[in-house]
Amino acid sequence: MRRCSRLAAGTLATVLIAGCQSEPMGGPLKLQIEAREPVAALQRINEEGQRCWMRAGDPAFKALRLVPELDTHSGRPRLLLLKKDQAEGLPGLVIEAAGAPVTVTTYGPLAQTRTGARVNADIMRWSGGVSGCRRASDG
């Protein structure tokens, strides 16, 4: 009985601590946007991502690189977030656009992290027509 109550107390503490986090955890994104075509949507995300994530010295993206794969015959252009020291292999996060109307999707292991939540929030903002980088004080 004592073991169960200690286990329950430990689980409750973990849940309470998780609830106090200042930034939400990520998850996959599936967002229908207004864009004339998938490549155009990803070009905008790539430009803003290069400026705000890669060149701005953002600590969340310091060990990553953003690789565009926009010229595709499959009709599913994408952007890949890879580890800087990784020459090949599976990306940590994929940002993909397809269809008419255009749907932007994110997936991969990084999608479940705070960095994934940040990517999704930035994509939603940029796809809605707002340019610019999120300031550290924006949460």
N, C-alpha and C positions, 0 to 999 in steps of 0.2 A: 504494500500500500504506500509506504513512504517513497519507494522508488517511482511509482506512478505519479505521485504528487510532485516530486522533484522534476520529473520529465515534463509534466504539464506546466510547471512554473517556468522551466527553461524555454519551452515552446512559446508560452505567453510573452516572455521577455523578448524573444526573437521577433515576434509579431509586432510588439510595441516599438522596438528599435527600428524595424523596417518602416513602420508608419511615420516615424519622425524624420525620415530622409527628406532633404530639401529638394532634390531633383527626382522626377519620376523615372522609373525604369522604362526601358523601351519595349518594343514589340514590333511585329511586322506592320507595315503600312500598306494600305491599298486606297489610293486617292484618285478620284476622277477629277480631271482638271480641264480648264479651257486652254487648249493649245491647238495650233493648226496641224501638227503632226508630232509623233513621239520624239523624233530627233531634235526638233525645236525645243521641246520641253526639257530634254536632258542637256541641251547646250546651255540653256539658262542656268540649270542646277549646277552644271560643271563650272561655268564661269564664276558663279557666286561661291561655290564650294572651294574652288582653287584660291579665291581671294580671302574668304572668311575662315576656312579650315586650315589650308595648307600654308599660305604665305603670311598669315596673320600671327603665326607662332602659337596658336591655340594649343594648350597642353593636352587636351583630349585627342588631338590628331597628330601629335609630335612624332609618334612612331609609325604613322600611316602615310600612304600615298594614294592619290585619287587617279585612277586610270580610266580614261574614256574609251569605250568600244562603241562608237556611234555609227561606223560604217559597217553595217551588218546586212547579210542577205536573208536573215531569218525574220526581219521585220520587228525585232525586239532589241533595239539598242539599249545599252546599259552602261553604268558607271560602276567601277569596282573599287572598293576600299581594301587595299592590301597592306601588309606589314612592309615597311621600307626595306628591310633586309631580305624580303622574300622575292626571289626571281620568278618563281612560278608556284602553282598550287592553288588551292581553293581560297577565294577571297573571304575576308571577314564580314563584308557587307556588300550586297548587290543592290543597286538602284536601277530599276528597269522600267521602261515605258513602252506601251503597246496600245493598239486599238484605236477606234474612232467611236465615241469620244476617247481621248487619251486617258489611260489609267497609269499612274505611277505606283510601283510596288517596291517595297524594300524587304529584304530577307537575308538570312545568314546569321552566324553566331553573334556578331556584334549587335544585331537588331534587338537582342534581349538585354542590352546594357544601357547605362546612362548616355553613352556616346550614341547609341542607336536612337534613343529618345530625342537627343539633340539633333541628329540628322533628320528625323521625321518632322520635328518642329520647324527646322529651317526650310525643309522642302515645302511644307504646307504654307509657310510665310512667303517664300519666293514664288511658288506657283500661284499664289493669290495676288501677285503683282507688287509685293513689297520687296524692295532691294535692300541690301546692306547686311552687315554682320550683327549678330546678337552681342550685346555688351555683357561683360561678366556680371554686372549688377542686375541683368534682366532675369536671372535665375535659371 
